Amino acid sequence: MKENDIFDWGFGKKEEKELVSVNVFVILFFLTMGLYGTWWMYKTWRYLKEKDNLDIMPAMRAIFAIIFLYELLVRIQERAHSRGYQQKYYSGPLFIGFILLSFLTQLPAPMWVISQLAFLFLISPFTAFNYVLMREEGLNYKQKDSLSQRQIILAFFGAVLWSMAIMELVMGGS
């Protein structure tokens, strides 16, 4: 213990948090068959609720993404640009692409697998939101490319889910 540690009460220190990298986002989105995307939307809406004093229910907005995703994409881009983010994306086409690909889950096997590419339409907003978080006052976010213990467990269950889906595709439905 250093001599000055006695008087260091943590004032002026930033809280450290870890950001999910794009690679981890893609892996988790794919392995969970899109459920991780809903989790990301919930966490993003929860952040916006706190920061903008919104009177919303983040979980409902994530579950009903077909209604609220466009607004989320617009809000992320506005917040990112207000913090100096230079890249632009078009919320309308990203929203439409995500929703259309998500609806492809209704296709017969094996065509429904195409719907798992819906994450492609969230990569730009995800990157912009990470940019926002890395510039958040009072927080020290760092990007992490490896999976946390909880994410490993989630990935395991996702792999089991995919194994069952593949067995269904190979063996055929009864």
Protein Blocks (a to p, Z undefined) as FASTA:
>chain_A
ZZklmmmgogoiacddddddfklmmmmmmmnnommmmmmmmmmmmmmmmmnopacdfklm
mmmmmlmmmmmmmmmmmmmmmnopabdcdfklmmmmmmmmmmmmmpccfklmmmmmmmmm
mmmmmmmmmmmmmmgghiacdddfbdcfklmmmmmmmmmmmmmmmmmmmnopZZ
